[in-house]
Amino acid sequence: MEPSLSTPPPATAEPGQRHPRAFEPITLVITIAMSVLGALIGIVLITSLGVSPNTSVIGALVAMLVGRIPLGILVRMRSPHRQNLVQSAISGATFAAANSLLTPIAVPFALGRTDLVWPMLGGAAIGLAVDSWVLYRVFDSKLLAASNAWPAGIASAETIKAGDTGGRKAAVLGVSAVAGLLGAFAKLPTAAAGVGFLGNIWALAMFGIGLLIAQYAPGIFDVNLSQEFIPHGLMVGAGIVALIQAVLLMRNRKSRRAAAKPAEVPAHPGDTLRDAAQDPAPAGPDTRTKDAAQLRRGLIQGMVLFLGGAVVVALTGGIAGGMSLPGLIGWVLLAATAALVHQLIVGLAAMHSGWFPAFAVTLIVLIVGLVLKIETVPLALLVGYTASTGPAFADIGYDFKAGWLLRKDATPWLPYEMDGRRQQYLAQLVGFAVALIIVAIAWKGFFEEGRIPPVSEVYVATILAGLDPGVMGTLLLWAIPGALIQAIGGSSRQMGVLLATGLLVATPAAGWMVLGALAVRTGYTVWRRRGITDPAARRASDEEAENDLSLVGAGLIAGSSVNDIGQLTKTL
């Protein structure tokens, strides 16, 4: 039953209510229009500034404004769930156009092989499609839990909820967003501070430490970590262990003690939650919606689909004819494995930190290709295919997190949550289709004007320059501490991946922002619980403190995102 159009629809679902459809006429029209805007923003900024902003907050704000127009069917857009569909589509279109499509096809173009642009676009489109499908299949599993941070998703959800309810939450979010905007305008990474108020403290502490080391190591130790490939080595070791941890999470084993003991709801986000398929209790927001078997099936299906995409790239790119059969099989296996590993590492980093080291992980794949002495054109296509995965994977995670937060009070919860997630996925597919059309039309004009994504030029320069013989030794050496840190932290903290992410991102002053926010977060939590001795009351106090600080963090990220969109004026 649709809510009355005479009053703003409620933020939560009433019993038996159906989630708004992605293909409703008014929603679809706004979704397509915002997706065009998002794709253009992504293309312009990735080719001029080398960045792709998160436009989901902008999409949510526009949908809110449309819903405030007192004109018949437009009032439907007052629904937070329709606003969630729009913000999902625009952010998907932005990352798809910039990172998943334009960046990969720029690699063969910069190499001088314009004849390979269209085959690479086809391969990138396959990579994007598989990327999104895998996340849809495994989101809210133990590996990629909805209860984890996904910082940009919290920012989008809190923006939508504040616009819907107003009051104190809107005031706190608004003040924080203004602070984030002003800080970003002053060249301060306020989004990093926002991230510090969200998510797993251990993971974020390692991220902040990595950022600080990357900032000060060149001056103190007179060494450029990136040029020495030290962060890349740490990421290789951490990534291998993270992959092993992901495989272990696919197991369906349960100890007798766990089977006999009632499942407990965790006290803090990111702790282990119950699997819906294994828990006889009524499903609620504290119930995980994907179990180990579904995680296993999703990743296996992703690997199979990535293999198919790699075969298509090899055939259409013309490299199959120039390779021996064993060489071709090896290339296809490497391309599929690299695509799957790339999306997982990027997704895990984004889930905890709000940053994804897509460029650095792709560069690692490139280095592996150089070590294996893959020829120039096959290597360029390998790099492009790998680069097409990851960013959209992370972005869908952000958007599903936003939807999960908006749907938490629905009754009954599980059917509404799964239906809403499906509608978000469909809205994202609309954004991806729009992005593909925009890129197919616009790439030639941009590239002929010399507007090529900087990261693509780095890939090509590295391919042409070759590899220093000592690089592989450095990677293997530093892979050891990366693997150890990741193993010690476990899959729930991702400490090794986050340390390497901080070293690779290397944004000036961001480390101080993250660690400062963690200090404020800890201090505020301790201050709130002063004088409280009852354990249950202390837990309630800690939860209230987390809720307050989540609003502040979401506002800082939202304000920073608005500033990123404002960079568009510089390029125009």
C-alpha positions in Angstrom: 0.0 0.0 0.0 1.4 3.4 -1.0 1.4 6.1 1.7 -0.9 9.1 1.2 0.5 11.8 -0.9 -1.1 14.6 1.2 1.6 14.1 4.0 5.2 13.2 3.9 5.6 9.4 3.8 7.0 7.9 7.0 10.7 6.9 7.2 9.8 3.4 8.2 7.6 0.8 6.6 4.2 -0.1 7.9 3.4 -3.8 8.3 2.9 -5.3 4.9 4.0 -2.2 3.0 5.8 -2.7 -0.2 9.2 -1.0 -0.9 9.0 1.7 -3.6 10.0 0.4 -7.0 13.1 1.5 -8.9 11.1 1.6 -12.1 8.2 3.7 -11.0 7.9 6.5 -13.7 8.7 9.5 -11.4 11.6 7.6 -9.7 13.0 6.3 -13.0 12.9 9.7 -14.7 14.8 11.4 -11.8 17.1 8.5 -11.5 18.1 8.8 -15.2 18.5 12.5 -15.0 20.7 12.3 -11.9 22.7 9.5 -13.4 23.5 11.6 -16.4 24.7 14.3 -14.1 26.7 11.9 -12.0 28.4 10.3 -15.0 29.4 13.7 -16.4 30.8 14.9 -13.0 32.8 11.7 -12.8 34.3 12.0 -16.2 35.2 15.6 -15.9 36.8 15.3 -12.5 38.7 12.0 -13.2 40.2 13.5 -16.3 41.1 16.9 -14.8 41.8 16.4 -11.1 42.3 12.6 -11.1 39.5 12.1 -8.5 36.0 10.7 -8.6 33.8 12.2 -5.8 31.0 10.5 -4.0 27.8 12.2 -5.4 25.3 10.2 -3.3 24.7 13.1 -0.9 24.0 15.4 -3.8 21.5 12.9 -5.3 19.7 12.6 -1.9 19.5 16.4 -1.6 18.1 16.8 -5.1 15.5 14.1 -4.4 14.5 15.9 -1.2 14.0 19.2 -3.0 11.9 17.5 -5.7 9.8 15.9 -3.0 9.1 19.4 -1.5 7.5 20.6 -4.7 3.8 20.6 -4.0 2.9 19.1 -7.4 1.0 15.9 -7.7 3.2 12.9 -8.2 6.4 14.7 -7.2 5.3 14.5 -3.6 6.2 10.8 -3.8 9.8 11.8 -3.6 9.4 12.7 0.0 9.8 9.0 0.7 13.3 8.4 2.2 13.3 5.1 0.4 12.8 6.7 -3.0 15.5 9.2 -2.2 17.7 6.3 -1.3 17.1 4.8 -4.8 18.1 8.1 -6.5 21.3 8.5 -4.4 22.2 4.9 -5.2 21.9 5.5 -8.9 23.8 8.8 -9.1 26.8 7.6 -7.1 26.9 4.4 -9.1 26.9 6.3 -12.3 29.7 8.5 -11.1 32.1 5.7 -10.0 31.2 3.5 -13.0 31.8 6.3 -15.6 35.1 7.5 -14.0 36.7 4.5 -12.4 35.2 1.4 -14.0 34.9 2.5 -17.6 36.9 5.6 -18.6 40.1 4.7 -16.7 40.4 1.2 -18.2 39.8 2.3 -21.8 42.3 5.2 -21.4 45.1 2.6 -20.9 45.1 1.2 -24.5 44.5 4.8 -25.8 47.5 6.2 -24.0 49.5 3.2 -25.3 48.7 4.3 -28.8 46.4 1.4 -29.5 43.1 3.2 -30.2 41.8 0.1 -32.0 41.6 -1.6 -28.6 39.5 1.0 -26.9 36.2 -0.5 -27.9 37.2 -4.1 -26.9 38.4 -2.7 -23.6 35.2 -0.9 -23.1 33.3 -4.1 -23.6 35.6 -5.9 -21.1 35.3 -3.1 -18.6 31.5 -3.2 -18.9 31.6 -6.9 -18.1 33.9 -6.3 -15.2 31.5 -3.6 -13.9 28.5 -5.9 -14.2 30.2 -8.8 -12.4 31.6 -6.4 -9.8 28.1 -5.2 -8.9 26.5 -8.7 -9.1 29.0 -10.1 -6.6 28.5 -7.3 -4.1 24.7 -7.8 -4.4 25.1 -11.5 -3.7 27.5 -11.2 -0.7 26.6 -8.0 1.0 25.8 -8.5 4.7 27.7 -11.7 4.9 30.3 -12.2 7.6 33.0 -10.9 5.2 31.1 -7.7 4.2 28.7 -7.1 7.0 26.1 -4.3 6.9 26.9 -3.6 10.5 30.4 -2.4 9.6 31.2 1.2 8.9 30.8 1.9 5.2 31.3 5.6 6.1 29.8 7.2 3.0 26.7 5.1 3.4 26.2 6.4 6.9 26.6 10.0 5.6 23.9 9.4 2.9 21.5 7.8 5.3 21.9 10.4 8.0 21.4 13.2 5.4 18.2 11.6 4.2 16.9 10.9 7.8 17.7 14.5 8.9 15.9 15.9 5.9 12.9 13.7 6.7 12.7 14.2 10.5 14.5 17.5 11.2 15.0 18.4 14.8 18.2 17.9 16.8 19.6 15.3 14.4 19.2 17.7 11.5 20.9 20.5 13.5 23.9 18.3 14.5 24.3 17.0 11.0 23.9 20.4 9.4 26.5 22.0 11.7 28.9 19.1 11.1 28.4 19.3 7.3 29.2 23.1 7.4 32.3 22.3 9.4 33.3 19.6 6.9 32.6 21.9 3.9 34.7 24.8 5.4 37.5 22.5 6.4 37.6 20.9 2.9 37.6 24.4 1.4 40.6 25.2 3.5 42.3 22.1 2.1 41.9 20.0 5.2 40.8 16.3 4.7 37.7 16.6 6.9 36.3 13.4 5.4 39.2 11.6 7.2 38.0 13.1 10.5 34.5 11.9 9.7 35.7 8.4 9.1 37.4 8.4 12.5 34.0 8.7 14.2 32.7 5.6 12.5 33.7 1.9 12.3 36.2 -0.4 13.9 38.7 1.6 16.1 41.5 -0.9 15.5 41.1 -0.7 11.7 40.9 3.0 11.7 43.9 3.3 14.1 46.1 1.3 11.6 44.7 3.5 8.7 45.7 6.7 10.6 49.1 5.3 11.5 49.7 4.5 7.8 48.7 8.0 6.8 51.1 9.5 9.3 54.0 7.3 8.3 53.5 8.1 4.6 53.4 11.8 5.4 56.5 12.0 7.5 58.8 9.1 6.4 60.2 11.1 3.4 61.4 13.9 5.7 62.5 11.9 8.6 64.1 8.9 6.9 64.7 10.4 3.5 62.9 7.6 1.8 59.9 7.7 -0.6 57.9 4.7 0.4 55.9 4.5 -2.8 58.9 4.7 -5.1 60.5 1.9 -3.0 57.2 -0.1 -3.3 57.1 -0.7 0.4 53.4 0.0 0.8 52.7 -2.3 -2.2 54.6 -5.1 -0.5 52.6 -4.7 2.7 49.4 -4.8 0.6 50.5 -7.9 -1.2 51.1 -9.8 2.1 47.9 -8.4 3.8 45.9 -9.0 0.6 47.0 -12.7 0.5 46.0 -13.2 4.1 42.8 -11.3 3.6 41.9 -13.7 0.7 42.7 -16.7 2.9 40.5 -15.2 5.7 37.7 -14.7 3.2 38.0 -18.4 2.1 37.8 -19.5 5.7 34.7 -17.4 6.2 33.0 -19.4 3.5 33.0 -22.5 5.7 29.6 -23.5 7.2 31.1 -25.0 10.3 29.6 -24.3 13.7 31.0 -25.5 17.0 28.8 -27.6 19.2 29.0 -24.9 21.8 27.8 -22.3 19.4 25.1 -24.5 18.1 23.8 -25.2 21.6 24.1 -21.6 22.9 21.5 -18.9 21.8 23.0 -16.3 19.5 23.8 -13.0 21.0 23.4 -9.6 19.6 26.7 -7.7 19.5 27.2 -4.6 21.5 29.2 -2.7 18.9 29.1 -2.4 15.1 31.5 -4.7 13.3 31.3 -7.5 15.9 30.1 -10.9 14.7 26.3 -11.1 14.0 24.0 -14.0 13.5 23.4 -15.5 10.0 19.7 -15.3 9.1 19.8 -18.8 7.5 21.2 -20.4 10.7 19.2 -18.5 13.3 15.7 -19.7 14.2 14.9 -16.4 16.0 12.8 -13.9 14.1 14.9 -11.9 11.7 15.7 -8.3 12.6 18.4 -5.7 11.7 20.8 -7.5 14.1 20.5 -10.7 12.0 22.9 -11.2 9.1 21.1 -11.8 5.8 23.7 -13.8 4.1 25.3 -17.0 5.5 28.6 -18.7 4.7 27.1 -20.8 1.9 25.7 -17.8 0.2 29.0 -16.0 0.5 30.8 -19.0 -1.0 28.3 -19.2 -3.9 28.6 -15.5 -4.6 32.4 -15.5 -4.8 32.5 -18.7 -6.8 30.0 -17.3 -9.3 32.0 -14.1 -9.4 35.2 -16.0 -10.3 33.4 -17.9 -13.1 31.9 -14.7 -14.5 35.3 -13.0 -14.3 36.8 -15.9 -16.2 34.2 -15.5 -19.0 34.9 -11.7 -19.1 38.6 -12.4 -19.4 38.0 -14.8 -22.3 35.9 -12.1 -24.1 38.7 -9.5 -23.6 41.3 -11.9 -24.9 39.3 -12.7 -28.0 38.0 -9.2 -28.9 41.4 -7.6 -28.0 43.2 -9.9 -30.5 45.7 -11.2 -28.0 44.4 -14.8 -28.2 45.9 -15.3 -31.6 49.3 -14.3 -30.5 49.6 -16.6 -27.5 50.2 -20.2 -27.1 47.3 -22.2 -25.5 49.0 -22.5 -22.1 49.9 -18.8 -22.2 46.3 -17.9 -23.0 44.9 -20.0 -20.3 47.4 -18.5 -17.8 46.5 -15.0 -18.9 42.7 -15.7 -18.5 43.3 -17.2 -15.0 45.5 -14.4 -13.9 43.0 -11.7 -15.2 40.0 -13.4 -13.4 41.9 -13.9 -10.2 43.3 -10.3 -10.2 39.7 -9.0 -10.8 38.3 -10.9 -7.9 41.1 -10.1 -5.5 41.1 -6.5 -6.5 37.4 -6.1 -5.8 37.7 -7.8 -2.4 40.7 -5.7 -1.2 39.2 -2.5 -2.4 35.8 -3.4 -0.9 37.3 -4.3 2.5 39.4 -1.1 2.6 36.3 1.0 1.7 34.1 -0.7 4.2 36.4 0.2 7.1 38.1 3.5 6.0 35.9 5.1 3.3 39.0 5.1 1.0 39.7 2.5 -1.6 43.3 2.0 -2.9 42.2 0.9 -6.4 45.1 2.6 -8.2 47.7 0.9 -5.9 46.2 -2.6 -6.1 46.0 -2.3 -9.8 49.6 -1.2 -9.9 50.5 -4.4 -7.9 48.8 -6.5 -10.6 50.8 -4.6 -13.2 54.0 -5.3 -11.4 53.1 -9.0 -11.2 52.5 -8.9 -14.9 55.9 -7.4 -15.5 57.6 -10.0 -13.3 55.9 -12.7 -15.4 57.1 -10.9 -18.5 53.7 -10.5 -20.1 53.9 -8.6 -23.4 52.9 -5.0 -23.6 49.4 -5.3 -25.2 48.2 -8.3 -23.1 49.5 -6.5 -20.0 47.7 -3.3 -20.9 44.4 -5.2 -21.3 45.1 -7.1 -18.0 45.5 -3.8 -16.2 42.4 -2.3 -17.8 40.3 -5.3 -16.9 41.5 -5.3 -13.3 40.9 -1.6 -13.0 37.3 -2.0 -14.0 36.5 -3.8 -10.7 36.6 -2.5 -7.2 35.3 1.1 -7.1 31.7 0.2 -8.1 31.9 -2.8 -5.6 32.7 -0.4 -2.8 30.2 2.2 -3.9 27.3 -0.3 -3.9 28.4 -1.3 -0.4 28.1 2.3 0.7 24.6 2.6 -0.8 23.4 -0.7 0.6 24.6 0.4 4.0 22.5 3.6 3.6 19.4 1.6 2.6 20.0 -0.8 5.5 20.1 2.1 8.0 16.9 3.6 6.5 15.0 0.3 6.6 16.0 -0.8 10.1 12.6 -0.1 11.7 10.6 -1.8 9.0 8.0 -4.4 10.1 8.4 -7.2 9.1 12.0 -6.3 8.6 13.6 -9.1 6.5 11.2 -9.0 3.5 11.3 -5.3 3.3 15.1 -5.2 3.6 15.7 -7.7 0.9 13.2 -6.1 -1.4 14.6 -2.7 -0.8 18.2 -4.0 -1.5 17.0 -5.5 -4.7 15.4 -2.2 -5.8 18.6 -0.4 -5.0 20.5 -2.8 -7.1 18.1 -2.2 -10.0 18.5 1.6 -9.6 22.3 1.1 -9.6 22.0 -0.8 -12.9 20.2 2.1 -14.4 23.1 4.3 -13.3 25.6 1.9 -14.8 23.7 1.8 -18.1 23.6 5.6 -18.3 27.4 5.7 -17.4 28.2 3.3 -20.2 26.3 5.3 -22.8 27.9 8.6 -21.6 31.4 7.1 -21.8 30.8 5.5 -25.2 29.8 8.9 -26.5 32.3 11.2 -24.7 35.6 9.3 -24.5 36.9 10.2 -28.0 36.4 14.0 -27.5 38.0 13.9 -24.0 41.0 11.8 -25.1 41.7 13.7 -28.3 41.9 16.9 -26.2 44.5 15.2 -24.0 42.1 14.8 -21.1 43.2 11.3 -19.9 42.9 10.1 -16.4 46.3 10.6 -14.7 46.3 7.1 -13.2 45.9 5.6 -16.7 49.0 7.5 -17.8 50.9 6.1 -14.8 49.9 2.6 -15.8 51.2 3.1 -19.3 54.4 4.8 -18.2 55.1 1.8 -15.9 54.4 -0.7 -18.6 56.8 1.0 -21.0 59.5 1.6 -18.4 59.6 -2.0 -17.3 60.6 -3.2 -13.9 63.6 -2.7 -11.7 65.0 -6.2 -10.9 65.0 -5.5 -7.2 61.3 -4.6 -7.0 60.1 -8.2 -6.6 62.4 -8.8 -3.7 61.1 -5.6 -2.0 57.5 -6.8 -2.5 58.2 -10.2 -1.0 60.2 -8.8 1.9 57.6 -6.3 3.0 54.8 -8.8 2.3 55.9 -10.6 5.5 55.0 -7.9 8.0 51.9 -7.1 6.0 50.7 -10.7 6.3 51.5 -10.9 10.0 49.6 -7.7 10.9 46.6 -8.8 8.8 46.7 -12.3 10.5 47.0 -10.8 14.0 44.1 -8.4 13.4 41.8 -11.0 11.9 39.1 -10.6 9.3 36.9 -8.3 11.4 39.6 -5.6 11.8 41.5 -5.8 8.5 44.5 -4.1 10.2 47.1 -5.1 7.5 44.9 -4.0 4.6 44.1 -0.7 6.4 47.7 0.0 7.3 48.7 -0.5 3.6 45.8 1.6 2.5 47.0 4.5 4.7 50.5 4.2 3.3 49.2 4.2 -0.3 46.6 7.0 0.1 49.2 9.3 1.7 46.9 12.3 2.0 48.7 15.1 3.9 47.3 15.8 7.4 44.7 13.0 7.0 46.5 10.8 9.6 46.1 13.6 12.3 42.5 13.9 11.4 41.7 10.2 11.8 43.7 9.7 15.0 42.4 13.0 16.4 38.8 11.9 15.8 39.6 8.5 17.4 40.9 10.4 20.5 37.8 12.5 20.7 35.6 9.5 20.2 37.3 7.6 23.0 37.3 10.7 25.3 33.6 11.4 24.7 32.6 7.8 25.3 34.5 7.7 28.6 33.1 11.1 29.7 29.5 10.0 29.1 29.9 6.9 31.2 31.4 8.7 34.2 29.9 7.6 37.4 28.0 4.8 35.8 28.8 1.4 37.4 26.0 -0.8 36.1 27.3 -2.8 33.0 24.0 -2.6 31.1 23.8 1.2 31.7 27.5 1.6 30.6 26.7 -0.3 27.4 23.6 1.9 26.8 25.8 5.0 27.4 28.4 3.8 25.0 25.8 3.2 22.3 24.3 6.7 22.7 27.8 8.1 22.5 28.4 6.2 19.2 25.1 7.4 17.8 26.0 11.1 18.6 29.4 10.8 17.0 28.1 8.9 14.0 26.0 12.0 13.2 29.1 14.2 13.5 31.1 11.9 11.3 28.4 11.7 8.7 28.1 15.5 8.6 31.8 15.9 8.1 31.8 13.4 5.2 28.8 15.0 3.6 30.3 18.4 3.8 33.5 17.2 2.3 31.6 15.5 -0.5 29.8 18.7 -1.4 33.2 20.4 -1.6 34.4 17.7 -4.0 31.4 18.3 -6.3 32.2 22.0 -6.1 35.6 21.3 -7.7 33.7 20.8 -11.0 33.6 24.6 -11.4 37.4 24.7 -11.5 37.5 22.3 -14.5 34.8 24.1 -16.4 
